[in-house]
Amino acid sequence: MFDHFPFFPEAASTIAPEVDKLYLFMVVVCGGVSLLVGVLVIYFAIVYRRRPENEIPVEYEPYHLMEALWIIIPGIVFIGMFLWGAKIFFMMSSVPRDALEINVTGRQWMWKFQHMGGQSEINQLHVPIGRPVKLLMSSEDVIHSFYVPAFRQKTDVLPRRVTTYWFQATKTGTFHLFCAEYCGTNHSGMVGWVTVMQAADYQAWLGGGTEGSPVVEGKRLFDHYACNTCHTNDTTARGPVLAGLFGSTVSLRGGAKAVADENYIHESILNSQVKIVDGFEPIMPLFQGQMSESQVLQLIAYIKSLTPQKAAIPPISNQTPGTSVANPGTAPANSRTR
């Protein structure tokens, strides 16, 4: 339906039609109210204009029912808009458990993608149709914003933090990717393409093999930085046990608790002194400035792999899923810190 309107970009995800319907409803309601008010202003200015210069105006008090309706009806309409928008927001925030994860690093002025099979792309992202895709995104420098108009979603990509963006493509083809946050001189050139493929074509494109995958590279970094000397499977080790930590609740010094998600791991790798796990000493060195964001995402992937994955929900075809938790499963970063 909405493809016939030239002011709508192509809708190519499960979320896109929902966003379009809400947007069109808001345009119609707000435009209609504005037009009605404008017409009434002109009408009243003409009909009730002062005629004799000495005419004395008559005070008029409107009916209370009219005032009540003027408050109640718009209130219901705009509260309905809010609830409709909140529903779409929660749909965008609820990542399906079986989502295909891809690491994304933004930097001036390019996008770098790394698939879990090890394949890397620059300013190009290949994904399968009908499969939820979860992007784990971080920035090497300034704030960027990942925006695909055909998917109707936009998410900021921040330095020293992991943000998530998920979508489920419903059409094959190639769609524009933009940075929607001014990020410097060549901001306008920070563009790319998302190519949606049939499942069989996507598997052929992947080519198989896990050599150089984020998990493999994360394990190599884990050994290279000697993290395995403190983080072992022995509960008496100098650092917390990482196996099974991803997605769990961690007890911190002072009685606080934290969920071991991607941001927890990210923060604990780069700034290990912020959150100290209860029962451990703050002996882990800081890695801020020693690792790139791509490497941190690889370490996160490795630590997450140490936690057995829950059974995935059945693949979702062309309906919008909204049953799983946002930022599902995230692993312990603090763990490797104390």
Disulfide bonds with the S-S distance in Angstrom:
none
